[in-house]
Amino acid sequence: MKTMVRAALTALVILGWSGTAPAQGLKIAFVDSHVLLRSAPGTTEAQQMLQRETAAFDAEVAKMSDSLKKMQKAYQDAEATLSPQSRTARQTELQTTLEKFSRNSDSLRELAGNRQRDVLQPVYDLINKVLQDVRAEDGISVIFDLGADGQSVVAYDKNLDITDKVLERVKKQPAPKLPPTILKSPAKPPPPAPKPE
């Protein structure tokens, strides 16, 4: 209900509501950004690049995880035979490695998220340029995105949906230049498990 109220208030502000009628000459339209993004030149290449890089990030996390598990197992196997000082030292080392793994894992997730944004940005820019051109040429005041997360348009005149028109122009654009691929991550796996004492 709050979303519908917010949408109504937003629409009133955009339409210039003054208690009587919407502003004269205001022209609105809608697009579905998901449809545009799926078919835009460069999207397939960007997604393939991201899949390769994500696989590399996942492999790095798996390597770190395997190394950590080996270290934990080595400690568990040797725990009963360790002196109290050695046990404390190994627990501290294990905790430090676990914290490092967690930081590296978080860093890789953040890097993957940033990469997704950076790799797709040229495609977003291409779509935005076409949207701005169509908006200016057709005298449209505002274009709403039906595909946006959290969008609050609950009903609209389907004749105002210009997705197909924009998509036709987007497809005619040359594929944008994508950033170079990165296949290696700067993160290092934790050190190998020490030999039992």
C-alpha positions, 0 to 999 in steps of 0.5 A: 500500500505504501508503494502505491501511495508513493507511486501516486505522489510521484506521478502527481509531482511529475505531472505537475499536479496543482489540484486541477489538471496535469501540466499541458504538453507533458508526454510520458513513455515506458520501456522495459530495461530488461528487454533492452539489455537482453538484446543490446549489442555487446550484452552477449559478449559482456555476459560471456566475459563475466561468466569466465571471470566469475568461474575464475573467482569461484575457482579461487574461492574453492582453492582457498576453501580447500586449503583451509579445510586441509589446515583444519583437518591437519589440526584436528588430526594432531590436536590430541598429541599437541602440547598446550602451547602448540595447540594454542599456537595452531588455534591462533594460526587457524583463526588468523587463516580463517579471518584472512579467508573471509576477507579474501572471499569478501574481497572477491565477491566485491570485485565480482560485483564491481566487474559486473557493473564495469563490464556492462557499463558500455552497454548501459551507456549505449541504451541510455544514449538511444533512450535520450535520442528517442526522448528528445526526438519525440518530445517525451518529458519522462520515460519510466522503466517497467523493468527497474527493481522496485518500480512502482508503476501498477498500471499504464496505457500500453500505447505509451510503451516504446520498448520495441521502438527503442529496441529497434534502434538499440539493435542497429548500434555498433557493439560498444567496446568492453573493458579488457578481461581479467582472468586472475584475481589478486587474492592469494590462497591461505598458506598450506596446512603445517605438518602435524608435530 
